[in-house]
């Protein structure tokens, strides 16, 4: 996704976040929209597109126009750890959802180790 498209999604996502999660069938009500631009030492570091805190969980929402690969999976896991341990410090579970212009809706898992898998929920924009 081109930079300007990403910025448009972020701006509109903050304004219309509740409607957006309803459209992609994520149940719950947003109680807070968290900032996604964090001060970091590495200026090349990626940042999550949108972070919604619902009543029962936290949603990291990414917009993507390429297939989710291993680097994306690692990056999403990093976002989850960063938000959980540094910024939000909530006891709520964190889910990563990807709005994709290229992939069909499905769940991909990132195998962290033999005992732990990190699910990534992909929602296709093709049907919306």
Backbone bond lengths (Angstrom), bond angles and torsions (degrees), N, CA, C in turn:
res aa  C-N    CA-C-N  psi(-1)  N-CA   C-N-CA  omega(-1)  CA-C   N-CA-C  phi
1 X - - - 1.448 - - 1.522 108.68 -
2 X 1.293 116.97 134.35 1.449 120.98 -179.51 1.519 109.98 -69.78
3 X 1.343 115.57 153.28 1.461 121.63 -175.43 1.521 112.21 -53.84
4 X 1.331 118.53 -47.40 1.459 120.54 -176.82 1.525 111.83 -65.14
5 X 1.342 118.09 -33.62 1.460 120.94 176.19 1.521 110.28 -66.87
6 X 1.325 116.47 -40.57 1.457 121.97 179.09 1.536 110.53 -61.42
7 X 1.326 116.71 -42.46 1.461 121.39 179.74 1.528 110.42 -64.19
8 X 1.337 117.13 -41.52 1.466 120.85 178.37 1.516 110.06 -61.48
9 X 1.347 117.94 -45.27 1.461 121.21 178.56 1.528 111.01 -60.08
10 X 1.321 117.06 -43.04 1.468 120.33 -179.67 1.520 111.50 -61.96
11 X 1.333 116.48 -46.72 1.465 120.46 -178.38 1.526 110.37 -63.41
12 X 1.321 116.81 -49.15 1.459 120.38 -179.04 1.526 111.56 -68.01
13 X 1.332 116.26 -33.60 1.466 120.47 178.71 1.515 111.98 -62.99
14 X 1.330 116.50 -38.37 1.469 119.51 177.45 1.516 110.63 -67.22
15 X 1.319 116.30 -39.06 1.455 120.12 -176.75 1.529 112.38 -76.60
16 X 1.321 116.49 -38.75 1.463 121.48 -175.40 1.524 112.34 -118.38
17 X 1.313 117.31 31.91 1.459 122.11 -175.78 1.513 114.65 -56.86
18 X 1.326 117.74 -45.04 1.467 120.72 -177.90 1.526 110.51 -61.75
19 X 1.309 116.92 -44.14 1.463 120.46 178.40 1.529 110.53 -64.07
20 X 1.323 116.55 -38.71 1.459 121.50 -179.99 1.524 111.39 -61.82
21 X 1.330 118.19 -46.65 1.466 118.48 -178.98 1.529 111.34 -70.33
22 X 1.334 117.82 -26.95 1.466 120.40 174.42 1.524 110.56 -67.88
23 X 1.338 117.22 -41.46 1.468 121.59 -179.10 1.522 110.87 -61.77
24 X 1.338 117.85 -38.22 1.471 119.68 -178.47 1.531 111.92 -95.41
25 X 1.338 115.59 15.53 1.470 122.78 172.06 1.521 115.14 62.52
26 X 1.339 117.89 42.46 1.455 121.76 170.94 1.523 105.78 -99.72
27 X 1.340 117.76 113.57 1.462 118.85 -178.22 1.529 112.21 -72.39
28 X 1.328 116.93 147.78 1.459 121.64 176.02 1.510 111.81 127.13
29 X 1.330 114.05 169.52 1.458 121.42 -179.05 1.522 108.61 -118.27
30 X 1.325 116.91 133.47 1.462 121.47 178.49 1.523 108.29 -71.27
31 X 1.333 116.12 127.61 1.464 120.62 175.82 1.521 111.24 -104.91
32 X 1.344 117.46 -18.54 1.456 121.15 177.61 1.527 109.66 -161.71
33 X 1.322 115.86 143.86 1.460 121.77 173.45 1.515 106.08 -107.58
34 X 1.317 117.07 119.56 1.463 121.60 -175.75 1.524 111.11 -90.97
35 X 1.330 117.34 150.74 1.466 119.89 176.59 1.522 110.06 -66.18
36 X 1.318 115.77 151.52 1.465 119.46 178.90 1.519 111.85 -117.36
37 X 1.296 118.10 -5.20 1.461 121.82 178.67 1.522 107.83 -99.22
38 X 1.329 116.23 105.15 1.459 121.53 -176.22 1.524 110.13 -108.59
39 X 1.307 116.28 149.62 1.460 120.16 174.68 1.520 108.35 -73.58
40 X 1.306 115.43 120.21 1.457 120.41 -179.43 1.524 108.63 -134.61
41 X 1.307 115.31 156.01 1.459 120.20 -179.26 1.523 110.90 -71.87
42 X 1.309 117.98 -39.18 1.455 122.40 -177.27 1.536 109.90 -87.35
43 X 1.315 118.84 108.71 1.467 120.29 -177.30 1.529 113.89 -69.56
44 X 1.342 118.21 -14.34 1.451 120.98 179.23 1.532 112.09 -87.14
45 X 1.323 117.01 -2.96 1.459 120.72 -177.22 1.526 110.99 -65.21
46 X 1.314 115.66 136.17 1.456 120.45 175.34 1.521 109.92 -74.69
47 X 1.318 115.81 157.81 1.462 121.38 178.78 1.525 108.70 -128.16
48 X 1.330 118.16 148.16 1.468 118.95 179.20 1.524 110.45 -64.81
49 X 1.340 116.05 152.57 1.464 120.10 -179.03 1.525 111.71 -74.18
50 X 1.322 117.19 -53.42 1.466 121.04 -179.90 1.525 109.49 -139.65
51 X 1.316 116.68 144.68 1.468 121.96 174.97 1.521 107.34 -130.39
52 X 1.339 115.74 113.96 1.462 121.93 179.44 1.516 109.45 -109.99
53 X 1.303 117.00 130.64 1.461 120.06 171.56 1.525 107.45 -98.76
54 X 1.330 115.52 116.27 1.457 121.64 176.58 1.519 108.52 -93.81
55 X 1.305 116.18 178.37 1.463 120.00 -179.85 1.520 111.88 -61.38
56 X 1.349 116.44 -34.91 1.463 119.88 -172.41 1.528 115.07 -119.13
57 X 1.347 118.02 -4.32 1.458 120.12 -178.38 1.524 109.73 -162.44
58 X 1.323 115.31 171.35 1.458 121.94 176.02 1.524 107.19 -115.06
59 X 1.327 116.17 133.43 1.461 122.23 -179.03 1.521 109.21 -111.99
60 X 1.330 116.06 124.98 1.458 121.58 169.43 1.519 104.60 -99.46
61 X 1.325 116.68 121.77 1.453 121.09 -177.28 1.523 109.43 -114.12
62 X 1.318 115.37 123.16 1.460 122.44 -179.49 1.520 109.47 -115.27
63 X 1.321 117.07 142.33 1.452 123.41 174.87 1.520 106.59 -106.29
64 X 1.342 116.34 130.00 1.454 118.12 -173.67 1.522 110.80 -145.65
65 X 1.342 115.69 139.28 1.462 121.21 177.41 1.524 111.33 -117.06
66 X 1.328 116.03 23.48 1.463 121.94 173.72 1.524 107.39 -136.66
67 X 1.315 115.96 164.25 1.462 119.78 179.66 1.528 110.12 -67.24
68 X 1.321 115.87 143.34 1.465 120.79 176.91 1.521 107.83 -71.98
69 X 1.335 116.43 117.66 1.452 120.86 -179.71 1.534 109.95 -113.87
70 X 1.313 116.56 -174.07 1.466 121.29 -175.78 1.523 111.65 -61.69
71 X 1.319 118.10 -36.13 1.466 120.15 178.72 1.523 111.31 -66.26
72 X 1.333 116.73 -39.21 1.462 120.40 176.04 1.526 110.24 -64.05
73 X 1.327 116.56 -43.23 1.464 120.63 -179.38 1.526 110.93 -59.87
74 X 1.312 116.45 -43.22 1.474 120.26 177.79 1.517 111.01 -65.00
75 X 1.330 116.26 -41.69 1.466 121.30 180.00 1.534 110.72 -63.44
76 X 1.331 117.24 -42.66 1.465 120.85 179.11 1.522 111.04 -64.92
77 X 1.317 116.86 -38.25 1.469 121.04 177.47 1.530 109.79 -64.92
78 X 1.324 116.10 -39.14 1.461 120.76 177.05 1.528 110.29 -63.34
79 X 1.336 116.97 -45.09 1.465 119.98 177.41 1.523 110.73 -55.53
80 X 1.319 115.67 -46.20 1.456 121.24 -178.52 1.527 111.10 -59.55
81 X 1.322 116.72 -46.47 1.467 120.93 179.92 1.524 111.07 -65.91
82 X 1.311 116.78 -42.03 1.460 121.50 -179.74 1.529 111.22 -62.33
83 X 1.309 116.40 -47.67 1.470 120.63 -179.44 1.520 110.43 -65.58
84 X 1.314 116.97 -43.72 1.466 121.34 -177.35 1.520 112.20 -66.16
85 X 1.321 117.53 -45.40 1.462 120.78 -171.36 1.513 115.43 -93.62
86 X 1.318 118.41 -21.91 1.450 119.86 -173.77 1.527 113.03 -113.65
87 X 1.319 117.45 -45.66 1.457 119.34 -168.77 1.526 114.89 -100.97
88 X 1.298 118.42 -51.43 1.461 120.59 -174.74 1.525 111.63 -88.51
89 X 1.313 116.86 -41.53 1.468 123.47 -178.96 1.528 111.54 50.88
90 X 1.304 115.42 50.21 1.454 122.59 -178.88 1.521 109.64 -105.41
91 X 1.295 116.47 157.39 1.470 121.55 175.19 1.521 110.89 -88.36
92 X 1.331 116.90 0.65 1.465 121.14 -177.26 1.529 110.77 -77.55
93 X 1.332 116.68 146.10 1.474 119.03 175.51 1.526 110.37 -68.02
94 X 1.320 114.98 152.42 1.461 121.36 -179.93 1.520 108.98 -113.97
95 X 1.334 115.62 132.26 1.457 121.51 177.01 1.521 108.90 -119.94
96 X 1.343 115.88 144.07 1.459 121.40 175.04 1.530 107.96 -107.56
97 X 1.334 114.87 125.58 1.456 121.99 177.61 1.519 107.93 -121.45
98 X 1.334 116.34 136.88 1.461 122.26 -179.52 1.524 108.61 -116.57
99 X 1.333 116.29 126.28 1.460 121.44 170.89 1.523 105.95 -92.44
100 X 1.317 116.13 113.34 1.462 120.71 -172.13 1.523 111.72 -112.90
101 X 1.326 114.98 137.10 1.457 120.20 174.21 1.524 111.43 -89.85
102 X 1.332 117.18 -5.85 1.465 120.33 -173.61 1.538 113.57 -121.95
103 X 1.328 117.60 -35.27 1.464 120.24 -176.69 1.517 111.17 -93.87
104 X 1.314 115.05 152.30 1.456 120.78 174.19 1.534 108.22 -80.86
105 X 1.320 116.74 159.58 1.452 121.00 -179.55 1.522 112.43 -62.85
106 X 1.321 115.71 131.46 1.463 121.73 179.21 1.520 108.67 -172.45
107 X 1.310 115.91 178.75 1.459 121.45 174.14 1.521 107.93 -117.05
108 X 1.333 115.42 128.14 1.467 120.91 174.50 1.520 107.01 -109.58
109 X 1.312 116.02 143.89 1.460 119.73 178.20 1.525 110.79 -113.75
110 X 1.302 113.94 138.19 1.458 121.36 173.50 1.519 105.49 -102.39
111 X 1.321 116.46 118.43 1.460 121.05 -179.07 1.525 108.23 -82.40
112 X 1.341 115.75 104.27 1.455 121.75 -178.91 1.518 109.92 -70.75
113 X 1.322 115.81 -46.76 1.467 122.79 174.26 1.519 106.89 -156.00
114 X 1.316 118.03 -173.88 1.470 119.96 -175.30 1.533 112.84 -65.29
115 X 1.316 117.79 -19.64 1.460 121.54 -177.75 1.531 113.94 -105.38
116 X 1.318 117.58 -10.94 1.454 119.85 -170.70 1.521 111.88 -132.63
117 X 1.323 114.62 130.93 1.460 121.30 176.54 1.527 109.11 -124.18
118 X 1.323 115.67 142.74 1.455 122.61 -177.12 1.541 107.93 -113.80
119 X 1.340 118.28 105.84 1.466 119.59 -177.38 1.527 112.20 -77.48
120 X 1.324 115.41 144.87 1.459 123.28 175.18 1.526 106.27 -126.32
121 X 1.320 116.57 119.99 1.448 122.07 -176.03 1.527 109.40 -93.95
122 X 1.327 115.88 119.71 1.461 120.89 -176.94 1.531 108.78 -105.28
123 X 1.324 114.79 129.75 1.475 122.09 178.09 1.528 107.39 -116.42
124 X 1.319 116.35 125.91 1.456 120.63 -178.52 1.523 110.84 -81.59
125 X 1.330 115.96 131.99 1.460 120.67 174.70 1.526 110.66 -83.51
126 X 1.322 116.97 -7.24 1.452 120.32 -179.17 1.522 111.95 -65.05
127 X 1.327 117.43 -31.81 1.464 120.09 -176.72 1.525 112.72 -92.28
128 X 1.325 117.31 -5.51 1.475 120.34 -177.83 1.515 109.33 -98.18
